[in-house]
């Protein structure tokens, strides 16, 4: 699924995303369920952010996610019910 490997860029965000996608693919290929990969990724991201910015900043960040998730910002495909 490596979406950005064909782009030659110095953009650190795209490089980071490409690395995460590669690790995700490797995990799934070895039998790790996507849900487990997601929880591990969230845990890793949150612990790193807390370490860098502190608990209060991460609480503020995560509170803002509720609205963004509800508005479909992270939904790749919607199902008609």
JOHU-V410378 format. One record per backbone hydrogen bond with DSSP energy under -0.5 kcal/mol. CO is the residue of the C=O (numbers start at 1). NH is the residue of the N-H. E is the energy in kcal/mol with one decimal. If there is no record, write none. Layout:
BEGIN
co = <CO,CO>
nh = <NH,NH>
e = <E,E>
END
This chain:
BEGIN
co = <1,4,6,7,10,11,12,13,14,15,16,17,18,19,20,21,22,23,24,25,26,27,27,28,33,33,34,35,36,37,38,39,40,41,42,43,44,45,46,47,48,49,49,50,54,55,56,57,58,59,60,61,62,62,63,63,64,65,66,67,68,69,72,74,79>
nh = <3,7,8,9,12,15,16,17,18,19,20,21,22,23,24,25,26,27,28,29,30,30,32,31,36,37,38,39,40,41,42,43,44,45,46,47,48,49,50,51,52,53,54,54,58,59,60,61,62,63,64,65,65,66,66,67,68,69,70,71,73,72,75,76,81>
e = <-0.8,-1.2,-0.5,-0.9,-0.6,-2.1,-2.4,-2.4,-2.5,-2.1,-2.3,-2.7,-2.1,-2.3,-2.6,-2.6,-2.3,-2.5,-2.7,-2.7,-1.3,-0.5,-2.5,-1.7,-0.5,-2.1,-2.5,-2.4,-2.4,-2.6,-2.7,-2.7,-2.6,-2.7,-3.0,-2.6,-2.2,-2.6,-2.6,-2.1,-2.1,-3.5,-0.7,-1.6,-1.6,-2.7,-2.2,-2.3,-2.9,-2.2,-1.3,-0.6,-0.7,-0.7,-0.6,-0.5,-1.3,-3.1,-2.4,-1.9,-2.2,-1.7,-1.5,-0.7,-0.5>
END
